[in-house]
Amino acid sequence: MTFINYASREINCKIVYYGPGLCGKTTNLQHIYDSTAPQAKGKLISLATETDRTLFFDFMPLELGTVRGFKTRFHLYTVPGQVYYDASRKLILKGVDGVVFVADSQEERMDANIESLYNLEENLAAQGYDLNQLPYVLQLNKRDLPNVVPIDELVQELRKKDEPVFEAVAMDGTGVFDTLKAVAKQVLTELRKG
């Protein structure tokens, strides 16, 4: 649910990074934050639990231009990966404009990916959203590790619609901005329609 601030002539969009625990959601946001010019970003806020972190910051990518004379500000969030933080996940999805699903490419994490993707669909439905109608990108993270599932198998198992798919190594930034740009572009396309 996009928020328009007429006073500052800004459109505020919410993008949520979703996925199983330790898949690289936080690493994605940390890389984006560290690589964004100080004048274009807000403060990085981290809400830490015993085993997981939820990160948030907002930024205004100037290269994406304006929509009907309004600057676009993106608010990026991660959700806690562990299932027992499901109430937090639901809350963070409230008002979402776009979703990035970060999948862990390691063989032993395949079940966790599938469970988390199913959980995403459930939580979106509980908020009145349909994943098939939402700007959405699939990121296949941790491609640098030795025990990864082949790309075609991951895509076959995890792709929900015809969403863009990006290989990534969030630790070194590979694929991080490609993923963000793809979801941001979809969000802006939806805004221009409305």
Summary of the structure (lengths in Angstrom):
residues: 194
radius of gyration: 15.9
end to end distance: 11.8
largest distance: 51.3
contacts: 623
relative contact order: 0.19
helix: 40%
strand: 28%
